[in-house]
Structures are given as structure tokens and as C-alpha cells.
Amino acid sequence: MRVVIAGGHGKIALILERLLAERGDSVVGLIRNPSQAADLEAAGAEAVVIDLEAASVDDLAPHLRGADAVVFAAGAGPGSGAARKETVDRDAAILLADAAEAANVARYVMVSSTGADADAPGVRDEVFTAYLRAKGAADDNVRARPKLDVTVIRPGHLTDDPGTGQVTTAEHTLRGSIPRADVAAVILAVLDTPRTIGQTFELIAGDIPITAAVTTSDRE
Ligand code: NAP
């Protein structure tokens, strides 16, 4: 399998790159800072330098051609304001979908967030509200595309704890956290499980082995 990951130097992305490369899959990470390329190469991934807030569909599509799947794992990150939630968390995810369609790559796995909702009511603070709305709008946009085979994963609060291999998935989970390592392992399982196409689910730590949690029909 050949997988292209947007946000290739993100914490989840670097773990996923290593998982894919270790089992012999080919993986490309899209980064905007060339100095990060060495970290991707160490993880077994090829780095492509492209700024997803500046690129056009024509710039991005050639890098996706021939891939079996794209994964959106970019994010404006903590410390960014509302404007970058829109330009990265929403618009870059939509750009990836436009480019995937142009490159004839159907499979799209979105790393979204619990609470993502284009119409989210104002919560906690203005930036967090913008984040939830940007994530929700991106999810709605990519899911509405008949040409794409989309799975939307909505993790709870991310931690850098070691992965446990066990999770809870549901349409709506309780509030909770999850190690990034387990999110990466869930993405890998989702890529291997075509029946997750069309699904949106929340994800927190739990006690169901990842393969079972991803292949379950309980969410359908
Ligand atoms: P992360 O470590 O913050 O990585 C995000 C990556 O996106 C960074 O490597 C960043 O690169 C890249 N990026 C930002 N702007 C870009 C641009 N214009 N072009 C190309 N790449 C760009 O992410 P993570 O912690 O693995 O999380 C992955 C996803 O989970 C994010 O979408 C996040 O919103 C979501 N999520 C987070 C939480 C949480 O608790 N934090 C909960 C649920 C979901 P630079 O180094 O160049 O900035």
C-alpha cells in the first residue's frame, strides 16, 4: 500500500509512518519545513515539502498520484489562533480532498476530533470554538463527496503515553483521552478495513483490542 500523510511531521503522523514502513508499505509525509525531512526518513517515510496553506490543487495532486490512500493528520496546533484553524484544520483538509479527487485517489482517512461540528455552539473560548467548527466543516465537506471513500476518526484528548493496543470506539463516546500511538494504530487498522468506509466514530482509551474495535459492526 502507498499512503500519503498530510502533516507528515505531526506526532501521530510520525508514529503511523513508522508502522506503515515497518510492515513494508510505502509512505509519504507532506511537510512545510524541509528541516523536518530527516525525522521522516528515520521513520521510513519519504518527505515532500509543500505548504498546505499556500499550495493549489495542481501543486498537490501530482504528489498523491498512485497512492492507495491519503490521511489528513495536519493541524494548526496549540498556540495558533482562529484564522489558522480555518486555513489548516478546515481548508487544508478540503484541499487534500480536492487533490485526492484530481489524482484519482479514493481512500481518505480524516483525523478529526471529538466535538467536531460545523455548527458547534460557542464553548470554552473563541479559538476552541473555531477549531471544533473548522474540524466539523472539513468532515462534512469530505464526507459529502461521492468519489471519496472516507472514514472520519474523532479522537478525544491526545496524550504521549505509550500505546495500549486497546480502545473504545462509538458514534459518541464519553469524554476521554487516548495515546497518539493508539490513534496511529487505529488509522492503520482503518486503512486495512474497507468496511470502515463511510463511518465516522469517536475514539478514546478503552479495553477493546484495536482490530476488534475497528472491525466491529456495533457502530453501523
Ligand atoms: P501535531 O503534532 O500538532 O502535528 C500537526 C502537523 O501539521 C505539524 O507537523 C505541522 O507542521 C503540520 N502543519 C501545520 N500547518 C501546515 C501546513 N500549512 N502545511 C503542512 N503541514 C502543516 O498533530 P497531532 O498531535 O499528531 O494531532 C493530529 C490531529 O489530531 C490534528 O488534526 C489535531 O487537531 C487532532 N486532534 C488533536 C487533539 C489534541 O488533544 N491535541 C484531540 C483530537 C484531535 P509544522 O511543524 O510545520 O507546524
Boltz pocket constraint, residues with backbone or C-beta under 6 A from the ligand:
constraints:
  - pocket:
      binder: B
      contacts: [[A, 6], [A, 7], [A, 8], [A, 9], [A, 10], [A, 11], [A, 12], [A, 13], [A, 30], [A, 31], [A, 32], [A, 33], [A, 50], [A, 51], [A, 52], [A, 53], [A, 54], [A, 72], [A, 73], [A, 74], [A, 75], [A, 76], [A, 77], [A, 78], [A, 88], [A, 89], [A, 92], [A, 111], [A, 112], [A, 113], [A, 114], [A, 154], [A, 155], [A, 156], [A, 157], [A, 158], [A, 159], [A, 180]]
      max_distance: 6.0
